[in-house]
Amino acid sequence: MKNELVHIRKDDVFTDSLVVSHYSGNEHESIRSLIRKHESSFGVFGKVAISNRTLETKGGVQDTTFYELNEPQATFLITLLRNTEAVVNFKIALIKEFYHMRKLLMEKQTADWQQARAIGKCTRKIETDIIRDKLIPLAIEQGSANYSKFYNDLLEIGKQRLKNQQRHA
């Protein structure tokens, strides 16, 4: 599970140096430099993972090295930043998202969540079977060239609806 600020991988919550850079208004190289300067302190909270990603930048497509940070490492990093208005707003948003994702992780471990997940899987199977067995043949019969996108369209509609529900909850 992932959002703009944090993501869940296995049973832990992470952000990365690119996110911190973007939302705090600091240059990515400055954030990376802070992490390198205090590497042993970050290590107290676990191994700092280094990853690479290809990004579209003003100068074109570039490979970028970034750091993946668990919640304690990210918290330590944001304490090292100057408290500009952007940084303070980012700190608030990041902390909220970490708590939100932690709550989701805990909910995933409850029997109610597991039951809801099982029901959701059954519902999803029924939906995809209907698309495969009814909608796609009908679309082909009517000459549609985009019938192969039905699964993705349904998934996107579902995601958008879920986002809207969460926003209004």
N, C-alpha and C positions, 0 to 999 in steps of 0.2 A: 504494500500500500504506500502511496506516495502523494504528497501535495507539494506546493511551491517551496516550503521552508524545510520540512523534515520528511523522512521516509522510514518505513519499517523494513528491515531485512532480517530474516529469521525471527528471533524474538528480541530484537533490540531496535532502538530508534536512533537515527543518524541525520546529520546535515552535512554540508561540505563547505570548503573554503570559498567556492564560487558563490554560494548562496550568501554567506556572511559578507563577502565583498560587495555583492550587488545590493543587498538590502541595507547595509550599514553606510554605503556611500564611500567606501575605501577602495583603493586600487587592489586588485587581486595580488599583485606582487608584494604589497605591504602586508597583507594578511598572511601570505606564505612566509614572509620574512619573520613575522612575529612568531609563527609556529616553529620555524627552525631555531630562532633565538631561544625559545623556551621549551625546546624539544624534550628535555629530561622532565620538566614539570608536566607536560602533556602526557608523558609516558606513565606517570603515577596513576592516571585514569584509564590505562589500557594502551594497546598498540595503536599508533596513529597510522592509518592506512593511506597509502599514496596511490592515486589512480590517474589515468590519462583519459582525456575525452577530446574529440574533434569538435571545435566550435566555429561558428560563423562569426567573424569579428570585422571591425572596420577595415582591417588590412587584408581580409579574405579568410579562407578556411585555415585554421591553425590547430595543431595538437597542443593541448594545455594540460599541464600537470596540476592536480589539485589534491587536497587532503580531505578524507572522509573522517568526520568527527562524531564520536558518540555524545550522549547528552552531557556528561560531566566535562568532557574536553571542550565542547562548544560553549558551555557555561563559563569555563575558565577563560576561553578566548575572548568572549564578549566583555569579561571584566577587565581585560587589557586594553580595550578600545576607549578612546576619548568620548565623553558623554555629550556628543552633539545631539541635536534634535532628532536627526535621522537614526543615530545609533540607539538612543533611548527608545524610540518607537519600534525599532527592530528588536531590541531586547525584549520588550513587552510581547510582541508578536511571536517571537521564537519560543519564549517560555510558555506561552499559551499553547502553541502547537505541540511542543514536547509533552505537556500535560495531557492534551487531547489524545495524542497518539499512544501515550502510556495507558490512558483509560481504555482505548480501543483494544490494546494488547490484553489488558486484564479481562475485558468483556469477552474476548475470544476464548478465554479459558473457562467460561461459565457454561453450565449445561443448557441454559436458555439460548445462548448464542449458538452453541453447537447444533441445537435442535432447529433454530431458525436457519442456520446455514444449510442443514440437510434439506429442509423444505425448499430453500432457495435453489439448491442444485436440481431438485426434482422439477421445479417450475421452469428453470432455465432449459432443462432437457426437453420438456414438453414444448416450450417456445421454439427451440431450434428444430425439433422434429416437424412442427407445423410449417416453419419456413422451408425446410428441405422438401417436405412431402406435398405441400399445398401451394405456397406462394411462389417458389422458384419455378415449378412447372407452369403455373398460370402466367408468370412473367415471360417465360420463354415462348409460350403459346401466343402471347400478345406482342412478341417481337422486341422485348426489352434487351438492351445490350448491357445493362448494369445489374442484372440479377445476382451476380456474384458478390455484390456489396451489401446484400440484405443483412447478413450476419453482423457486419461491422456497423451498419446503420442502426440496427436494433440495440446493439451494445452502447453506441454513442447516445441514443435517445434515453436509455436507462441510466447512464452516467449523469446526463444533464438533469434528468428528473430527480435523481438522488441529491445532486448538488443543490437544486432548488429547494427540496424538502429540508435539507440541513440548514440552508440559509434562513429559512422561515421558521425553523424550530426554536 
